[in-house]
Amino acid sequence: MYPEISLGATCLGQGRCRFLVWAPRAQKVEVRLVWPAERLVPLEKNSQGYHHAFVQKVESSTQYLFRLDGDTERPDPASRFQPGGVHAPSEVVSGDFPWNDACWFGLPLEDYILYELHVGAFTSEGTFDAVIPHLGSLKELGITAVELMPVAQFPGNRNWGYDGTYPYAVQNSYGGPQGLKRLVNACHHNGMAVVMDVVYNHLGPEGNYLSDFGPYFTDQYKTPWGTAVNFDGPHSDNVRRFFIENALYWVTEFHIDALRIDAVHAIFDFSAKAFLEELALAVHQQAKHLNRRIHIIAESALNDPRLVRPRALGGYNLDAQWNDDFHHALHTLLTGERFGYYQDFGKLRHLTKAYRDGFVYSGDYSAFRQCRHGNSSRDIPARRFVVFAQNHDQIGNRMGGERLSTLISLEGLKLAAGSVFLSPCIPLIFMGEEYGETAPFVYFISHSDSALVENVRQGRREEFAAFKWQGDPPDPQDEKTFLQAKLNHNLRYQGHHRILFDFYKELIRIRQEIPALSVLDNDQMGVREEENENVIILSRWGASGDVVVIFNFKKAQATVNVFLSSGRWKKRLDSAEKRWLGPGSRMAHDIVSNGQVALTLQPHAVILLINEKE
């Protein structure tokens, strides 16, 4: 249940506002109202270190700071809005909004077709409101869920979002809380769920004042981004409350349908009841209270199936997790790259295993990590995995931010799309992928601390060392790096970009229409590889008919013997056809099979055959 007493500033109506802050390190806390009129109001402290007060004559848009022990002044850790940025006063925000999604109850996760976007780079305006006119195009494509990269307040006006320092405050330059609500409302009006990317493993370095209030962090562990959040040490109950209440805030106040939890491998927690388990339980209980489907999706580098196992089987009961192994297996086959973490992949059997089992590395030795990695996910249903050919990390963590559209041919792009959308997993598109956007997506920041900026630059150089790319990465602080990442939506209507968009649209339509594809069950699937021909054959079956998908990862024609049950089969999709700007198909539209059929595929082609039952 959503807490009755929420952290931060809560408007109670009739000019009354409740302030609540956890600050055990301060003996005395006062709220200093700075606009529209100056006032200093003392807060009352309880035994757990919470300071609170009911204050009269405080309306929405009032700006304030917390004064700690009569000296240090800081914004509210649970600020709902930072109109002047991470160092400026917080603003009281009313929860009032004219929602018109009362009949929206969310979507089953297996119906999600995810579209990941960065609000700042998706449009020239870089705001929530500017996204709304594009929802029609996404709906036409077949998208059912818009996934927003983090929108919690970060320094400046350009950032990936993973440097956020106010988990409750919606980024001011994007349009603040009202702008986000308008976008969510519009998505629901168009039948699309909204996924919020949240970061609970660290806070950004600039504007991070949590340590002035209490032991939010611990020196026991280190993350790649600095000190770890205190999820299992002294006072960790109140730290957990801060982040769990944040998750409930998003799903309740903003009607968010799912949370994507960033890099959970950097959430260090050795307690008997893990923070992630407690988070999932709280969100799922709130979903029942709200009568909506709400999901938790994790990103993890551990290949640990416990994340999505039911609690009764010792798991955390998260709803799904990203599968980077699928991406790496697919990427290496398409590009031939074998440096950095790609050195662990490159064989056809890797992608075959990703289809069949989920994780490729399930206790196997990893040359990149120089140790065994992962655990078996064979018992985990395919609907628990999110798969992709591209995402913000896999593009942005390349030195030049190159998209697949600049690395492989159109035939390869269609093969990549087919590999994702004809899988039994939940598919994700990164913004612009659907039409072959060419704008690079490189990491960008707008910090005000010159020393911090230089540290980020140096960190990027070191990060790319294992990949042996030549030259220096683009300057993340340079505004040009950000501006170059903005999409050119007009490409969608031009030449091969238009054809690729139509191909994605057709793939999504087929996936949703054919029962054997729309049911995300790897128990009703078979997969094998023809290593000599570099071909994967994926069979899926259902009550109304069977399908066979053939992926040719060879740069030449391939001929393979495929088992097709006796009867008439129809070619439902062939990426080599002229209509998709392919070289022309080598396969008949109708195939009569007595069991085994020899089929010839064009280079980098994906073909879907269907046998509908009477």
VEXDREN-2710 file (C-alpha; in Angstrom, 1 decimal):
% VEXDREN-2710
k/r/px/py/pz
1/MET/0.0/0.0/0.0
2/TYR/1.2/3.5/-0.8
3/PRO/2.4/5.1/2.4
4/GLU/0.0/7.5/4.1
5/ILE/2.9/9.8/5.1
6/SER/5.1/10.5/2.2
7/LEU/8.6/11.8/2.2
8/GLY/9.2/15.4/0.9
9/ALA/6.6/18.1/0.7
10/THR/2.9/17.0/0.4
11/CYS/0.1/19.5/-0.4
12/LEU/-2.9/18.8/1.8
13/GLY/-5.2/21.5/0.4
14/GLN/-6.4/24.8/1.8
15/GLY/-2.8/26.2/1.9
16/ARG/-1.5/23.4/4.2
17/CYS/1.6/21.4/3.4
18/ARG/3.4/18.6/5.3
19/PHE/7.2/18.4/5.2
20/LEU/9.0/15.1/6.0
21/VAL/12.7/14.4/5.7
22/TRP/14.9/11.7/7.0
23/ALA/18.0/13.5/8.5
24/PRO/19.4/11.5/11.4
25/ARG/22.7/13.3/11.1
26/ALA/21.1/16.7/12.0
27/GLN/20.0/17.6/15.5
28/LYS/17.8/20.4/14.2
29/VAL/16.2/20.8/10.8
30/GLU/14.2/23.8/9.6
31/VAL/12.4/24.4/6.3
32/ARG/13.3/27.7/4.8
33/LEU/10.6/29.0/2.5
34/VAL/12.3/31.2/-0.1
35/TRP/9.5/32.0/-2.5
36/PRO/7.1/33.7/-2.7
37/ALA/7.8/34.9/0.8
38/GLU/10.7/34.2/3.1
39/ARG/9.9/32.1/6.2
40/LEU/11.8/29.8/8.5
41/VAL/9.8/27.0/10.2
42/PRO/11.3/24.4/12.6
43/LEU/10.6/20.7/12.1
44/GLU/10.0/18.2/14.9
45/LYS/12.4/15.2/15.2
46/ASN/11.4/11.7/16.1
47/SER/13.5/8.8/17.4
48/GLN/14.3/7.4/13.9
49/GLY/15.7/10.7/12.7
50/TYR/12.7/11.9/10.7
51/HIS/11.9/15.6/10.9
52/HIS/8.4/16.8/10.1
53/ALA/6.0/19.7/10.4
54/PHE/2.6/20.8/9.1
55/VAL/3.0/24.3/7.7
56/GLN/0.2/26.8/6.9
57/LYS/0.1/29.2/3.9
58/VAL/2.1/27.0/1.6
59/GLU/0.7/26.5/-1.9
60/SER/1.9/24.6/-4.9
61/SER/4.9/26.3/-6.6
62/THR/6.3/27.5/-3.2
63/GLN/10.1/27.1/-3.2
64/TYR/12.1/25.9/-0.2
65/LEU/15.3/24.5/1.3
66/PHE/16.1/22.4/4.4
67/ARG/18.4/24.1/6.8
68/LEU/20.5/21.6/8.8
69/ASP/21.7/22.5/12.3
70/GLY/21.3/26.2/11.6
71/ASP/24.0/26.3/9.0
72/THR/24.0/24.1/5.9
73/GLU/21.1/24.6/3.4
74/ARG/20.2/21.9/1.0
75/PRO/17.4/21.0/-1.4
76/ASP/14.9/18.3/-0.4
77/PRO/16.3/14.7/-1.0
78/ALA/12.7/13.8/-2.0
79/SER/12.1/17.0/-4.0
80/ARG/9.3/16.7/-6.6
81/PHE/10.7/19.4/-8.8
82/GLN/14.0/21.4/-9.1
83/PRO/13.1/24.2/-11.4
84/GLY/16.5/25.9/-11.0
85/GLY/18.6/22.7/-11.2
86/VAL/20.3/20.4/-8.8
87/HIS/21.8/23.1/-6.5
88/ALA/18.7/25.4/-6.4
89/PRO/15.6/25.3/-4.0
90/SER/13.0/22.6/-4.3
91/GLU/9.5/23.4/-5.3
92/VAL/6.2/22.2/-3.8
93/VAL/4.2/20.3/-6.4
94/SER/0.4/19.6/-6.3
95/GLY/-0.6/16.1/-7.3
96/ASP/-3.6/17.5/-9.2
97/PHE/-3.8/16.5/-12.9
98/PRO/-6.8/16.0/-15.2
99/TRP/-6.2/12.3/-16.0
100/ASN/-8.5/10.7/-18.5
101/ASP/-7.1/7.1/-18.3
102/ALA/-9.6/5.7/-15.8
103/CYS/-10.2/2.7/-18.1
104/TRP/-6.6/1.9/-18.4
105/PHE/-5.6/-1.2/-16.6
106/GLY/-2.1/-1.8/-18.0
107/LEU/-1.0/-4.6/-20.4
108/PRO/0.3/-8.1/-19.8
109/LEU/4.1/-8.1/-20.1
110/GLU/4.0/-10.6/-22.9
111/ASP/2.1/-8.0/-25.0
112/TYR/4.9/-5.4/-24.6
113/ILE/6.7/-4.2/-27.8
114/LEU/9.2/-1.9/-26.1
115/TYR/10.4/1.3/-27.6
116/GLU/13.3/2.8/-25.7
117/LEU/13.8/6.6/-26.1
118/HIS/15.8/9.4/-24.6
119/VAL/13.5/12.4/-24.1
120/GLY/16.2/15.0/-24.8
121/ALA/17.5/13.4/-28.1
122/PHE/14.2/12.1/-29.5
123/THR/13.1/15.4/-30.8
124/SER/14.7/18.8/-31.6
125/GLU/12.8/20.4/-28.6
126/GLY/13.8/17.6/-26.2
127/THR/10.7/17.7/-24.0
128/PHE/7.9/15.3/-23.0
129/ASP/5.3/17.4/-24.9
130/ALA/7.4/17.1/-28.1
131/VAL/7.2/13.3/-27.9
132/ILE/3.4/13.3/-27.9
133/PRO/3.0/14.1/-31.7
134/HIS/5.1/11.1/-32.5
135/LEU/3.0/8.6/-30.6
136/GLY/0.8/8.1/-33.7
137/SER/3.8/6.9/-35.7
138/LEU/4.8/4.5/-32.9
139/LYS/1.3/3.2/-32.7
140/GLU/1.3/2.6/-36.5
141/LEU/4.6/0.7/-36.1
142/GLY/3.0/-1.5/-33.5
143/ILE/4.7/-0.3/-30.3
144/THR/2.8/-1.1/-27.2
145/ALA/5.2/0.3/-24.5
146/VAL/7.3/3.4/-24.5
147/GLU/10.4/3.1/-22.3
148/LEU/11.9/6.4/-21.1
149/MET/15.5/6.6/-20.2
150/PRO/15.9/8.1/-16.7
151/VAL/14.1/11.5/-16.2
152/ALA/15.1/12.1/-12.6
153/GLN/16.7/15.6/-12.1
154/PHE/20.3/15.6/-13.3
155/PRO/22.9/18.5/-13.6
156/GLY/22.4/20.9/-16.5
157/ASN/20.1/20.2/-19.4
158/ARG/21.7/17.2/-21.2
159/ASN/22.6/13.9/-19.8
160/TRP/21.8/10.2/-20.4
161/GLY/19.9/10.4/-17.0
162/TYR/22.1/8.0/-15.0
163/ASP/23.7/11.0/-13.2
164/GLY/20.4/11.9/-11.6
165/THR/20.7/13.2/-8.0
166/TYR/17.0/13.7/-7.1
167/PRO/15.2/10.4/-7.7
168/TYR/11.7/12.0/-7.2
169/ALA/12.2/15.2/-9.2
170/VAL/11.3/15.1/-12.9
171/GLN/13.9/16.8/-15.0
172/ASN/13.2/20.5/-15.4
173/SER/14.4/20.9/-19.0
174/TYR/12.1/18.1/-20.1
175/GLY/9.0/19.8/-18.8
176/GLY/8.9/18.8/-15.2
177/PRO/6.2/16.6/-13.5
178/GLN/3.3/18.1/-15.4
179/GLY/5.0/17.4/-18.7
180/LEU/5.6/13.8/-17.8
181/LYS/2.0/13.3/-16.8
182/ARG/0.8/14.7/-20.1
183/LEU/3.0/12.2/-21.9
184/VAL/1.9/9.3/-19.8
185/ASN/-1.8/10.3/-20.3
186/ALA/-1.3/10.5/-24.1
187/CYS/0.5/7.1/-24.2
188/HIS/-2.4/5.5/-22.4
189/HIS/-4.9/7.2/-24.7
190/ASN/-3.0/5.6/-27.6
191/GLY/-3.1/2.2/-25.9
192/MET/0.6/2.2/-24.9
193/ALA/2.1/1.4/-21.5
194/VAL/4.9/3.6/-20.1
195/VAL/8.1/2.1/-18.7
196/MET/10.3/4.3/-16.4
197/ASP/14.0/3.6/-16.2
198/VAL/15.1/4.2/-12.6
199/VAL/18.5/4.2/-11.0
200/TYR/18.8/2.8/-7.5
201/ASN/22.4/1.6/-7.5
202/HIS/24.0/5.1/-7.2
203/LEU/23.4/8.8/-7.5
204/GLY/25.3/11.2/-9.7
205/PRO/28.2/13.1/-8.3
206/GLU/27.0/16.7/-8.9
207/GLY/24.2/17.9/-6.6
208/ASN/24.3/14.7/-4.5
209/TYR/23.7/16.0/-1.0
210/LEU/22.2/12.9/0.6
211/SER/25.2/12.3/2.8
212/ASP/24.5/15.6/4.6
213/PHE/21.2/14.2/5.7
214/GLY/22.0/10.6/6.7
215/PRO/23.9/7.3/5.9
216/TYR/22.4/6.8/2.5
217/PHE/25.7/5.4/1.3
218/THR/28.2/2.8/2.6
219/ASP/32.0/2.4/2.4
220/GLN/31.6/-1.4/2.5
221/TYR/31.1/-1.7/-1.3
222/LYS/32.1/0.2/-4.4
223/THR/30.3/0.6/-7.6
224/PRO/31.8/1.6/-11.0
225/TRP/30.2/5.0/-10.2
226/GLY/31.5/5.5/-6.7
227/THR/30.2/4.7/-3.2
228/ALA/27.4/2.2/-3.0
229/VAL/23.9/2.8/-1.6
230/ASN/23.4/1.5/1.9
231/PHE/20.9/-1.3/1.4
232/ASP/22.1/-3.7/4.2
233/GLY/24.0/-1.8/6.8
234/PRO/22.9/0.3/9.9
235/HIS/20.0/2.5/9.2
236/SER/19.4/0.7/5.8
237/ASP/15.6/0.3/6.6
238/ASN/15.2/4.0/6.1
239/VAL/17.3/4.0/2.9
240/ARG/15.2/1.2/1.5
241/ARG/12.1/3.1/2.4
242/PHE/13.4/6.1/0.4
243/PHE/13.8/4.1/-2.8
244/ILE/10.8/1.8/-2.4
245/GLU/8.6/4.9/-1.8
246/ASN/10.2/6.4/-4.9
247/ALA/9.0/3.4/-7.0
248/LEU/5.5/3.6/-5.5
249/TYR/5.5/7.3/-6.3
250/TRP/6.1/6.7/-10.0
251/VAL/3.5/4.0/-10.4
252/THR/0.9/5.8/-8.3
253/GLU/1.3/9.6/-8.9
254/PHE/2.4/9.3/-12.6
255/HIS/0.5/6.1/-13.5
256/ILE/3.7/4.4/-14.7
257/ASP/3.1/0.8/-15.9
258/ALA/6.6/-0.7/-15.4
259/LEU/9.9/0.2/-13.9
260/ARG/13.2/-0.8/-15.5
261/ILE/15.8/-1.0/-12.6
262/ASP/19.2/0.0/-13.9
263/ALA/22.3/-2.2/-13.2
264/VAL/21.0/-4.2/-10.3
265/HIS/24.4/-6.0/-10.2
266/ALA/25.6/-2.8/-8.5
267/ILE/23.0/-3.0/-5.8
268/PHE/25.0/-4.7/-3.0
269/ASP/22.8/-6.3/-0.4
270/PHE/23.6/-9.4/1.6
271/SER/20.5/-9.2/3.9
272/ALA/18.2/-12.3/4.2
273/LYS/15.4/-10.4/2.5
274/ALA/17.0/-8.6/-0.5
275/PHE/16.0/-5.0/-1.3
276/LEU/14.9/-6.1/-4.8
277/GLU/12.6/-8.7/-3.4
278/GLU/11.1/-6.1/-1.0
279/LEU/10.7/-3.6/-3.9
280/ALA/9.0/-6.1/-6.1
281/LEU/6.6/-7.2/-3.3
282/ALA/5.7/-3.5/-2.6
283/VAL/5.1/-2.6/-6.2
284/HIS/3.0/-5.8/-6.9
285/GLN/0.9/-5.1/-3.8
286/GLN/0.4/-1.5/-5.0
287/ALA/-0.6/-2.9/-8.4
288/LYS/-3.4/-4.9/-6.8
289/HIS/-4.5/-1.8/-4.8
290/LEU/-4.6/0.3/-8.0
291/ASN/-6.2/-2.5/-10.1
292/ARG/-3.5/-2.2/-12.7
293/ARG/-0.9/-4.4/-14.2
294/ILE/2.5/-3.0/-13.1
295/HIS/5.8/-4.8/-13.8
296/ILE/9.4/-4.7/-12.6
297/ILE/12.2/-5.3/-15.2
298/ALA/15.8/-5.6/-14.2
299/GLU/19.0/-4.9/-16.0
300/SER/21.8/-7.2/-14.6
301/ALA/25.3/-8.3/-15.7
302/LEU/25.3/-11.3/-13.4
303/ASN/23.2/-13.8/-15.5
304/ASP/21.4/-14.7/-12.3
305/PRO/18.0/-16.3/-12.8
306/ARG/17.1/-15.7/-9.1
307/LEU/16.0/-12.2/-10.1
308/VAL/12.9/-13.5/-12.0
309/ARG/12.3/-16.7/-10.1
310/PRO/9.1/-16.8/-7.9
311/ARG/9.6/-16.1/-4.3
312/ALA/8.5/-19.6/-3.4
313/LEU/11.5/-20.9/-5.4
314/GLY/13.9/-18.6/-3.7
315/GLY/13.8/-15.8/-6.2
316/TYR/13.0/-12.1/-6.1
317/ASN/9.9/-12.4/-8.3
318/LEU/10.8/-9.6/-10.7
319/ASP/8.8/-9.8/-13.9
320/ALA/11.6/-9.8/-16.5
321/GLN/15.2/-8.9/-17.1
322/TRP/17.3/-7.7/-20.0
323/ASN/19.3/-10.4/-21.7
324/ASP/22.6/-8.9/-22.9
325/ASP/23.8/-12.3/-23.9
326/PHE/21.2/-12.4/-26.7
327/HIS/22.5/-9.0/-27.9
328/HIS/26.2/-10.0/-27.8
329/ALA/25.5/-13.3/-29.6
330/LEU/23.5/-11.6/-32.4
331/HIS/25.9/-8.6/-32.7
332/THR/29.0/-10.7/-33.2
333/LEU/27.3/-12.8/-35.9
334/LEU/26.2/-9.6/-37.7
335/THR/29.4/-7.6/-37.4
336/GLY/32.2/-10.0/-36.8
337/GLU/33.4/-7.9/-33.9
338/ARG/35.3/-9.9/-31.3
339/PHE/36.9/-7.4/-29.0
340/GLY/36.1/-6.4/-25.4
341/TYR/33.2/-8.5/-24.0
342/TYR/32.4/-9.6/-27.6
343/GLN/35.3/-12.0/-27.4
344/ASP/33.1/-14.4/-25.5
345/PHE/30.7/-14.7/-28.5
346/GLY/30.8/-15.2/-32.2
347/LYS/29.6/-18.8/-32.7
348/LEU/26.3/-19.8/-34.1
349/ARG/25.7/-22.0/-31.0
350/HIS/25.7/-18.9/-28.8
351/LEU/22.6/-17.4/-30.4
352/THR/21.0/-20.9/-30.6
353/LYS/21.5/-21.2/-26.8
354/ALA/20.1/-17.7/-26.2
355/TYR/16.9/-18.7/-28.0
356/ARG/16.6/-22.0/-26.2
357/ASP/17.8/-21.2/-22.7
358/GLY/18.0/-17.4/-22.3
359/PHE/21.6/-17.0/-20.9
360/VAL/24.5/-18.0/-23.1
361/TYR/26.9/-18.0/-20.1
362/SER/25.3/-20.2/-17.5
363/GLY/28.4/-21.2/-15.5
364/ASP/30.7/-21.4/-18.5
365/TYR/34.2/-19.9/-18.5
366/SER/34.3/-16.3/-19.8
367/ALA/37.6/-15.3/-21.4
368/PHE/36.6/-11.6/-21.0
369/ARG/36.0/-12.0/-17.3
370/GLN/38.7/-14.7/-16.8
371/CYS/36.3/-16.7/-14.6
372/ARG/33.1/-18.8/-14.9
373/HIS/30.1/-16.6/-15.4
374/GLY/26.3/-17.0/-14.8
375/ASN/23.9/-19.7/-13.9
376/SER/21.4/-21.7/-16.0
377/SER/18.2/-20.1/-16.9
378/ARG/16.8/-23.1/-18.8
379/ASP/13.8/-23.2/-16.4
380/ILE/13.0/-19.5/-16.9
381/PRO/10.2/-18.8/-19.4
382/ALA/11.1/-16.8/-22.5
383/ARG/8.5/-14.2/-21.5
384/ARG/10.8/-13.2/-18.6
385/PHE/13.6/-12.0/-21.0
386/VAL/13.8/-8.7/-22.9
387/VAL/15.9/-9.0/-26.1
388/PHE/17.2/-6.4/-28.5
389/ALA/19.6/-5.8/-31.4
390/GLN/20.4/-2.4/-30.1
391/ASN/19.8/-0.3/-26.9
392/HIS/21.2/2.9/-25.4
393/ASP/24.1/1.0/-23.7
394/GLN/25.3/-1.1/-26.7
395/ILE/25.3/1.9/-29.0
396/GLY/26.4/4.6/-26.5
397/ASN/29.2/2.6/-25.0
398/ARG/30.9/2.3/-28.4
399/MET/33.5/5.0/-28.7
400/GLY/31.8/6.6/-31.7
401/GLY/28.2/5.8/-30.7
402/GLU/27.7/4.0/-34.0
403/ARG/24.3/2.4/-34.6
404/LEU/24.0/-0.9/-36.5
405/SER/22.8/1.1/-39.5
406/THR/26.3/2.4/-40.0
407/LEU/28.0/-1.0/-39.4
408/ILE/26.1/-3.5/-41.5
409/SER/24.0/-3.7/-44.7
410/LEU/20.3/-3.3/-45.1
411/GLU/20.0/-7.1/-45.4
412/GLY/21.8/-7.4/-42.1
413/LEU/19.4/-4.9/-40.5
414/LYS/16.4/-6.9/-41.6
415/LEU/18.1/-10.1/-40.3
416/ALA/18.7/-8.4/-36.9
417/ALA/15.0/-7.3/-36.7
418/GLY/13.8/-10.7/-37.6
419/SER/16.1/-12.3/-35.0
420/VAL/14.5/-10.2/-32.3
421/PHE/10.9/-10.1/-33.2
422/LEU/10.5/-13.7/-34.2
423/SER/12.0/-14.8/-30.9
424/PRO/9.8/-16.0/-28.0
425/CYS/11.1/-13.2/-25.8
426/ILE/9.9/-9.6/-25.2
427/PRO/11.4/-7.4/-28.0
428/LEU/12.9/-3.9/-27.6
429/ILE/13.7/-1.3/-30.2
430/PHE/16.0/1.6/-29.5
431/MET/14.7/4.9/-30.9
432/GLY/15.3/5.3/-34.6
433/GLU/16.3/1.7/-35.1
434/GLU/13.0/1.0/-36.9
435/TYR/14.0/3.2/-39.9
436/GLY/17.8/2.9/-39.7
437/GLU/18.6/6.2/-38.0
438/THR/22.2/7.1/-38.6
439/ALA/22.8/9.7/-35.8
440/PRO/25.4/8.5/-33.3
441/PHE/24.3/8.1/-29.7
442/VAL/27.3/8.9/-27.6
443/TYR/27.4/9.5/-23.8
444/PHE/26.8/13.2/-23.0
445/ILE/26.8/15.4/-19.9
446/SER/26.5/19.1/-18.9
447/HIS/28.2/19.2/-15.6
448/SER/29.3/22.6/-14.1
449/ASP/32.3/21.2/-12.2
450/SER/35.4/21.3/-14.5
451/ALA/37.3/18.8/-12.5
452/LEU/34.4/16.4/-12.6
453/VAL/34.1/16.9/-16.4
454/GLU/37.7/16.0/-16.8
455/ASN/37.2/12.8/-14.7
456/VAL/34.4/11.8/-16.9
457/ARG/36.5/12.3/-20.1
458/GLN/39.3/10.2/-18.6
459/GLY/36.9/7.5/-17.5
460/ARG/35.5/7.2/-21.1
461/ARG/39.0/6.8/-22.5
462/GLU/39.8/4.0/-20.0
463/GLU/36.5/2.3/-20.7
464/PHE/37.2/1.9/-24.3
465/ALA/40.8/0.5/-23.8
466/ALA/39.6/-3.1/-24.0
467/PHE/38.0/-2.5/-27.3
468/LYS/41.1/-1.2/-29.0
469/TRP/39.3/1.6/-30.9
470/GLN/41.6/4.2/-32.3
471/GLY/41.6/7.9/-31.4
472/ASP/39.8/9.8/-28.7
473/PRO/36.1/9.5/-27.9
474/PRO/33.8/12.5/-28.6
475/ASP/33.9/15.0/-25.7
476/PRO/30.8/14.2/-23.5
477/GLN/30.7/17.8/-22.3
478/ASP/30.6/19.3/-25.7
479/GLU/27.1/20.3/-26.7
480/LYS/27.8/19.1/-30.2
481/THR/28.0/15.6/-28.9
482/PHE/24.5/15.8/-27.6
483/LEU/23.1/17.7/-30.7
484/GLN/24.5/15.0/-33.0
485/ALA/22.5/12.4/-31.2
486/LYS/19.1/14.0/-32.0
487/LEU/17.0/11.9/-34.4
488/ASN/16.1/12.9/-37.9
489/HIS/12.6/11.6/-38.1
490/ASN/12.3/12.7/-41.8
491/LEU/14.6/9.8/-42.7
492/ARG/11.7/7.4/-42.0
493/TYR/10.0/8.6/-45.2
494/GLN/13.0/8.3/-47.5
495/GLY/14.4/5.4/-49.6
496/HIS/15.5/2.3/-47.8
497/HIS/14.7/3.9/-44.4
498/ARG/11.0/3.8/-45.4
499/ILE/11.3/0.2/-46.5
500/LEU/13.0/-0.8/-43.2
501/PHE/10.2/0.9/-41.2
502/ASP/7.6/-1.1/-43.2
503/PHE/9.6/-4.3/-42.6
504/TYR/9.6/-3.7/-38.8
505/LYS/5.9/-2.9/-39.0
506/GLU/5.2/-6.1/-40.8
507/LEU/7.3/-8.1/-38.3
508/ILE/5.4/-6.7/-35.4
509/ARG/2.0/-7.4/-37.1
510/ILE/3.0/-11.0/-37.9
511/ARG/4.2/-11.5/-34.3
512/GLN/0.9/-10.3/-32.9
513/GLU/-1.4/-12.1/-35.4
514/ILE/0.2/-15.6/-35.5
515/PRO/-0.6/-17.4/-32.3
516/ALA/2.6/-19.6/-32.4
517/LEU/4.6/-16.3/-32.3
518/SER/2.5/-14.3/-29.9
519/VAL/2.6/-16.9/-27.2
520/LEU/6.0/-16.4/-25.4
521/ASP/6.8/-20.0/-24.5
522/ASN/10.1/-21.6/-25.2
523/ASP/8.6/-25.0/-24.3
524/GLN/6.7/-24.8/-27.6
525/MET/9.8/-24.2/-29.6
526/GLY/12.7/-26.0/-31.1
527/VAL/16.0/-24.5/-32.4
528/ARG/19.0/-25.9/-34.1
529/GLU/22.0/-24.6/-36.1
530/GLU/23.5/-25.6/-39.4
531/GLU/27.1/-24.7/-38.5
532/ASN/28.4/-25.4/-42.0
533/GLU/25.9/-23.1/-43.6
534/ASN/25.8/-20.5/-40.8
535/VAL/22.0/-20.9/-40.5
536/ILE/19.7/-21.1/-37.5
537/ILE/16.3/-22.9/-37.8
538/LEU/13.7/-21.9/-35.2
539/SER/10.5/-23.9/-35.0
540/ARG/7.5/-22.7/-33.0
541/TRP/4.1/-24.3/-32.7
542/GLY/0.7/-23.6/-31.4
543/ALA/-2.9/-24.8/-31.4
544/SER/-3.8/-23.1/-34.7
545/GLY/-0.6/-23.9/-36.7
546/ASP/3.2/-24.1/-36.7
547/VAL/5.9/-21.8/-38.0
548/VAL/9.5/-22.3/-39.0
549/VAL/11.9/-19.4/-39.1
550/ILE/15.2/-19.7/-41.0
551/PHE/18.0/-17.2/-40.3
552/ASN/20.9/-17.1/-42.8
553/PHE/23.9/-15.4/-41.1
554/LYS/26.1/-16.2/-44.1
555/LYS/27.2/-13.5/-46.6
556/ALA/26.4/-15.9/-49.4
557/GLN/23.5/-18.1/-50.4
558/ALA/22.9/-21.1/-48.1
559/THR/21.1/-24.3/-48.8
560/VAL/19.8/-26.3/-45.9
561/ASN/17.5/-29.3/-45.3
562/VAL/14.6/-28.3/-43.1
563/PHE/12.1/-30.5/-41.5
564/LEU/8.6/-29.4/-42.3
565/SER/5.7/-31.5/-41.2
566/SER/3.7/-33.1/-44.0
567/GLY/1.3/-30.7/-45.7
568/ARG/1.2/-27.4/-47.4
569/TRP/3.4/-24.6/-46.1
570/LYS/3.2/-20.9/-47.0
571/LYS/6.0/-18.4/-47.1
572/ARG/4.7/-15.6/-44.8
573/LEU/7.9/-13.4/-44.9
574/ASP/11.1/-13.3/-46.9
575/SER/13.5/-10.4/-46.3
576/ALA/15.1/-11.1/-49.7
577/GLU/12.0/-10.2/-51.7
578/LYS/12.2/-7.1/-53.9
579/ARG/9.5/-5.4/-51.9
580/TRP/12.0/-5.2/-49.1
581/LEU/14.7/-4.0/-51.4
582/GLY/16.3/-7.5/-51.3
583/PRO/18.1/-9.3/-54.1
584/GLY/15.1/-11.4/-54.9
585/SER/13.8/-14.6/-53.3
586/ARG/15.0/-18.1/-54.2
587/MET/12.1/-19.7/-52.5
588/ALA/8.5/-20.5/-53.7
589/HIS/5.5/-19.0/-52.0
590/ASP/3.9/-22.4/-51.5
591/ILE/5.8/-25.5/-50.4
592/VAL/4.4/-29.0/-50.2
593/SER/6.3/-31.1/-47.8
594/ASN/6.5/-34.8/-47.1
595/GLY/8.9/-34.2/-44.2
596/GLN/12.3/-32.9/-45.3
597/VAL/12.7/-30.0/-47.7
598/ALA/15.9/-28.5/-49.2
599/LEU/15.6/-24.7/-49.1
600/THR/17.9/-22.0/-50.5
601/LEU/18.3/-18.7/-48.8
602/GLN/19.8/-15.4/-50.1
603/PRO/22.7/-13.9/-48.1
604/HIS/21.6/-12.5/-44.7
605/ALA/18.0/-13.5/-45.3
606/VAL/15.3/-14.3/-42.8
607/ILE/12.3/-16.4/-43.9
608/LEU/9.1/-17.3/-42.1
609/LEU/7.1/-20.3/-43.1
610/ILE/3.6/-21.1/-41.7
611/ASN/1.5/-24.3/-41.7
612/GLU/-2.0/-23.4/-40.6
613/LYS/-4.1/-26.3/-39.2
614/GLU/-7.5/-26.9/-40.7
END
